[in-house]
Amino acid sequence: MRPAGTPLAPPPRTPTALPRHALVGAVVAALLAALLAFVPAPAAQAAPAPLSQDKPVTASSQEHSGTPASAAVDGDSGTRWSSAWSDPQWIRVDLGTPASVSRVVLRWESAYARSYRVEFSGDGTTWTTAYTTASGSGGTETLAVSGTARFVRVHGTARATGYGYSLWEFQVYGTPGGDGPGPVTPGGDLGPHVHVFDPSTPGLQAKLDEVFRKQESAQFGSDRHAFLLKPGTYRGINAQIGFYTQIAGLGLRPDDTTIDGDVTVDAGWFGGNATQNFWRAAENLALNPVNGTNRWAVSQAASFRRMHVKGGLNLAPNGYGWASGGYIADSKIDGQVGNYSQQQWYTRDSAIGGWSNSVWNQVFSGVEGAPATGFPEPRYTTLDTTPVSREKPFLYVDGDEYKVFAPAKRTHARGTTWANGTPQGESIPLSRFYVVKPGATAATMNAALEQGLHLLFTPGVYHVDRTIDVNRANTIVLGLGLATIIPDNGVTAMRVADVDGVRLAGFLIDAGPVDSPTLLEVGPQGASADHAANPTTVQDVYIRIGGAGPGRATTSMVVNSDDTIIDHTWVWRADHGDGVGWETNRADYGVRVHGDDVLATGLFVEHFNKYDVEWYGERGRTIFYQNEKAYDAPDQAAIQNGSTQGYAAYRVDDSVTTHEGWGMGSYCNYNVDPTIRQHHGFKAPVRPGVRFHSLLVVSLGGMGHYRHVINDTGASTVPSGTSTVPSTVVSYP
């Protein structure tokens, strides 16, 4: 039925006879039309896909679990991102590499932005405005923009409704490339600071001695070195290992490369005190010590992995001076380990002939021959197995070809991966790695990662002006010789997407002078994927704020991805060196864990202005924790935490229902104001699922004191005065 008021259609016109020439023309036209009907039409051109589709995306907030940021770049017009109901809010996409951006399309849901900006950035930190409006219309807005960007952000400042901001799709169009690098060439040589020897190569001892002379006391120097020894037997060698030096065998098993001699760390450079013997490594070697016992007197950030000592191992310096903790994994020591003056130590998935004594906190998990738990005296904490472990990737030679071996995951592990046959895992040729050398830019590293390559950092110091983004599952980022990454202009040094099986290993992140919000992020905010079958691992990855110069970072490491394994890290706000002071190298938080089912095996975190570790995820576990509170707090007021005296060294959030820790210690040395009091070293909700075993706090020489160990439980350290006697709690609650 015709709607009322709609005019009638006009009557059809009567056709008029055509003149003869018009009739001929009409016939010709008809013939042409018939012929053209048989000519194929041009193929339809597919619309170009947006550069933003399925790229990593983050947002200031999300309304609920069904409206994540990723829904705005998934190409599905039926899914959406929506924010919290407040101003301002933003959504940001990382295009992976710089691109020449020409158009942004915003497909709003009914809750749209009245005022907003479209912003460009090359590093994710510094932003320029490409478009702004105070009269957004909602619906589909197609915005012509111009500029080069890797990151594109929509920054909403005023909502048009009482709800949040809601986008069906956020699409960025343009030309990939921009000012980014071209294709990256994989493989290549290992550079001048990797010293490769075989048993017939002359000069190994001379080169070891030359490097040691430079590195023995170079605590904050810039040289980095790796000694890689091909399979065979090396006779009469004493490899003294100084700062930023790694020695490793290039066999698939430790026994493939044997040194008839020693790999030695001592403390002559520091008057027999080994508490500053940091940043070095020995890996994948068999040793026949000259006098039957090898000396390895180290403290934090010094790994001893995949080693076979055919004798004993002495963890103390000559003269038995102080030493402050280290780490052994996947190793076999045929004789006894002489702990002697080591204040704390963690040994994982190894086999030992015995252990000599305890000082404060010696922890074992999955170690054949380990002493039984005796805490608080002797101070041993022993777990029969390690719940989940996966050994660190390592470089080796297969014939004439370099490969990286990525060991397989183990559950309830005990003993080494190699003693009973060929280790399980995957071999990856070096031709699938970008071999990073000094001078390489973050743009090139990211281009390599986008090409599907892994990264192998050769020894050196690398300044990055943008974040290194690891977005592909099973990517390996492996450093040699304590390769060091310094973020410039306050960027985050490295981010890992919420993907399976990324392996970060063997490098140091050193904060720059401009405050970085974070230095290492594992998974984006709100990460929720299940990685239990193939977790991300963070191994021998160290973080430093200050010491080598001014450095600042609000939070050092954030772990958002579920099932992550943190296996030996030292996260350190410097208490000595250059650029050190309560505000000079300000760093409020050390490690924050938001992911569920995260496991830390060998966690060293020290000296942060506020909390050293905060744990928000469910079912977290820590096996061995070592902490010192910030020495340089100027007074009690500087560390006052509301009504609580001091920030806990390790805090489990009140929302957590299940958490467990074993062998955990915190020490205070408030040498600026010894009258400072810490209410406790550890804080956790009081509920049956939150449990701790073998806890201790220590006042070092009476420089400040703890009132309790955990919450309001555990004796004060005040009665011990200056005697550094620990206060202990065997189990809690």
Rosetta blueprint (number, residue, H / E / L):
1 M L
2 R L
3 P L
4 A L
5 G L
6 T L
7 P L
8 L L
9 A L
10 P L
11 P L
12 P L
13 R L
14 T L
15 P L
16 T L
17 A L
18 L L
19 P L
20 R H
21 H H
22 A H
23 L H
24 V H
25 G H
26 A H
27 V H
28 V H
29 A H
30 A H
31 L H
32 L H
33 A H
34 A H
35 L H
36 L H
37 A L
38 F L
39 V L
40 P L
41 A L
42 P L
43 A L
44 A L
45 Q L
46 A L
47 A L
48 P L
49 A L
50 P L
51 L L
52 S L
53 Q L
54 D L
55 K L
56 P L
57 V E
58 T E
59 A E
60 S L
61 S L
62 Q L
63 E L
64 H L
65 S L
66 G L
67 T L
68 P L
69 A H
70 S H
71 A H
72 A H
73 V H
74 D L
75 G L
76 D L
77 S L
78 G L
79 T L
80 R L
81 W E
82 S E
83 S L
84 A L
85 W L
86 S L
87 D L
88 P L
89 Q E
90 W E
91 I E
92 R E
93 V E
94 D E
95 L E
96 G E
97 T E
98 P E
99 A E
100 S E
101 V E
102 S E
103 R E
104 V E
105 V E
106 L E
107 R E
108 W E
109 E L
110 S L
111 A L
112 Y L
113 A E
114 R E
115 S E
116 Y E
117 R E
118 V E
119 E E
120 F E
121 S E
122 G L
123 D L
124 G L
125 T L
126 T L
127 W L
128 T E
129 T E
130 A E
131 Y E
132 T E
133 T E
134 A L
135 S L
136 G L
137 S L
138 G L
139 G L
140 T E
141 E E
142 T E
143 L E
144 A E
145 V E
146 S E
147 G E
148 T E
149 A E
150 R E
151 F E
152 V E
153 R E
154 V E
155 H E
156 G E
157 T E
158 A E
159 R E
160 A L
161 T L
162 G L
163 Y L
164 G L
165 Y L
166 S E
167 L E
168 W E
169 E E
170 F E
171 Q E
172 V E
173 Y E
174 G E
175 T E
176 P E
177 G L
178 G L
179 D L
180 G L
181 P L
182 G L
183 P L
184 V L
185 T L
186 P L
187 G E
188 G L
189 D L
190 L L
191 G L
192 P L
193 H L
194 V E
195 H E
196 V E
197 F E
198 D L
199 P L
200 S L
201 T L
202 P L
203 G L
204 L H
205 Q H
206 A H
207 K H
208 L H
209 D H
210 E H
211 V H
212 F H
213 R H
214 K H
215 Q H
216 E L
217 S L
218 A L
219 Q L
220 F L
221 G L
222 S L
223 D L
224 R L
225 H E
226 A E
227 F E
228 L E
229 L E
230 K L
231 P L
232 G E
233 T E
234 Y E
235 R E
236 G E
237 I E
238 N E
239 A E
240 Q E
241 I L
242 G L
243 F L
244 Y L
245 T E
246 Q E
247 I E
248 A E
249 G E
250 L L
251 G L
252 L L
253 R L
254 P H
255 D H
256 D H
257 T E
258 T E
259 I E
260 D E
261 G E
262 D E
263 V E
264 T E
265 V E
266 D L
267 A L
268 G H
269 W H
270 F H
271 G L
272 G L
273 N L
274 A L
275 T L
276 Q L
277 N L
278 F L
279 W L
280 R E
281 A E
282 A E
283 E E
284 N L
285 L L
286 A E
287 L E
288 N L
289 P L
290 V L
291 N L
292 G L
293 T E
294 N E
295 R E
296 W E
297 A L
298 V L
299 S L
300 Q L
301 A L
302 A E
303 S E
304 F E
305 R E
306 R L
307 M L
308 H E
309 V E
310 K L
311 G L
312 G E
313 L E
314 N E
315 L L
316 A L
317 P L
318 N L
319 G L
320 Y L
321 G L
322 W L
323 A E
324 S L
325 G L
326 G L
327 Y E
328 I E
329 A E
330 D L
331 S L
332 K E
333 I E
334 D E
335 G E
336 Q E
337 V E
338 G E
339 N L
340 Y L
341 S L
342 Q E
343 Q L
344 Q E
345 W E
346 Y E
347 T E
348 R E
349 D L
350 S L
351 A E
352 I E
353 G E
354 G E
355 W E
356 S L
357 N L
358 S L
359 V L
360 W L
361 N E
362 Q E
363 V E
364 F E
365 S E
366 G L
367 V L
368 E E
369 G L
370 A L
371 P L
372 A L
373 T L
374 G L
375 F L
376 P L
377 E L
378 P L
379 R L
380 Y E
381 T E
382 T E
383 L E
384 D L
385 T L
386 T E
387 P E
388 V E
389 S E
390 R E
391 E L
392 K L
393 P L
394 F E
395 L E
396 Y E
397 V E
398 D E
399 G L
400 D L
401 E E
402 Y E
403 K E
404 V E
405 F E
406 A E
407 P E
408 A L
409 K E
410 R E
411 T E
412 H E
413 A E
414 R L
415 G L
416 T L
417 T L
418 W L
419 A L
420 N L
421 G L
422 T L
423 P L
424 Q L
425 G E
426 E E
427 S E
428 I E
429 P E
430 L H
431 S H
432 R H
433 F E
434 Y E
435 V E
436 V E
437 K L
438 P L
439 G L
440 A L
441 T L
442 A H
443 A H
444 T H
445 M H
446 N H
447 A H
448 A H
449 L H
450 E H
451 Q L
452 G L
453 L L
454 H E
455 L E
456 L E
457 F E
458 T L
459 P L
460 G L
461 V E
462 Y E
463 H E
464 V E
465 D L
466 R L
467 T L
468 I E
469 D E
470 V E
471 N L
472 R L
473 A L
474 N L
475 T L
476 I E
477 V E
478 L E
479 G E
480 L E
481 G E
482 L E
483 A E
484 T E
485 I E
486 I E
487 P E
488 D L
489 N L
490 G L
491 V L
492 T L
493 A L
494 M E
495 R E
496 V E
497 A L
498 D L
499 V L
500 D L
501 G L
502 V L
503 R E
504 L E
505 A E
506 G E
507 F E
508 L E
509 I E
510 D E
511 A L
512 G L
513 P L
514 V L
515 D L
516 S E
517 P E
518 T E
519 L E
520 L E
521 E E
522 V E
523 G L
524 P L
525 Q L
526 G L
527 A L
528 S L
529 A L
530 D L
531 H L
532 A L
533 A L
534 N L
535 P L
536 T L
537 T E
538 V E
539 Q E
540 D E
541 V E
542 Y E
543 I E
544 R E
545 I E
546 G L
547 G E
548 A E
549 G L
550 P L
551 G L
552 R L
553 A E
554 T E
555 T E
556 S E
557 M E
558 V E
559 V E
560 N L
561 S L
562 D L
563 D L
564 T L
565 I E
566 I E
567 D E
568 H E
569 T E
570 W E
571 V E
572 W E
573 R E
574 A L
575 D L
576 H L
577 G L
578 D E
579 G L
580 V L
581 G L
582 W L
583 E L
584 T L
585 N L
586 R L
587 A L
588 D L
589 Y E
590 G E
591 V E
592 R E
593 V E
594 H L
595 G L
596 D L
597 D L
598 V L
599 L E
600 A E
601 T E
602 G E
603 L E
604 F E
605 V E
606 E E
607 H L
608 F L
609 N L
610 K L
611 Y L
612 D L
613 V E
614 E E
615 W E
616 Y L
617 G L
618 E L
619 R L
620 G E
621 R E
622 T E
623 I E
624 F E
625 Y E
626 Q E
627 N E
628 E E
629 K L
630 A L
631 Y L
632 D L
633 A L
634 P L
635 D L
636 Q H
637 A H
638 A H
639 I H
640 Q E
641 N E
642 G L
643 S L
644 T E
645 Q E
646 G L
647 Y L
648 A L
649 A L
650 Y E
651 R E
652 V E
653 D L
654 D L
655 S L
656 V L
657 T L
658 T L
659 H E
660 E E
661 G E
662 W E
663 G E
664 M E
665 G E
666 S E
667 Y E
668 C E
669 N L
670 Y L
671 N L
672 V L
673 D L
674 P L
675 T L
676 I L
677 R E
678 Q E
679 H L
680 H L
681 G L
682 F E
683 K E
684 A L
685 P L
686 V L
687 R L
688 P L
689 G L
690 V E
691 R E
692 F E
693 H E
694 S E
695 L E
696 L E
697 V E
698 V E
699 S E
700 L L
701 G L
702 G L
703 M L
704 G L
705 H E
706 Y E
707 R L
708 H L
709 V L
710 I E
711 N L
712 D L
713 T E
714 G L
715 A L
716 S L
717 T L
718 V H
719 P H
720 S H
721 G L
722 T L
723 S L
724 T L
725 V L
726 P L
727 S E
728 T E
729 V E
730 V E
731 S E
732 Y E
733 P L
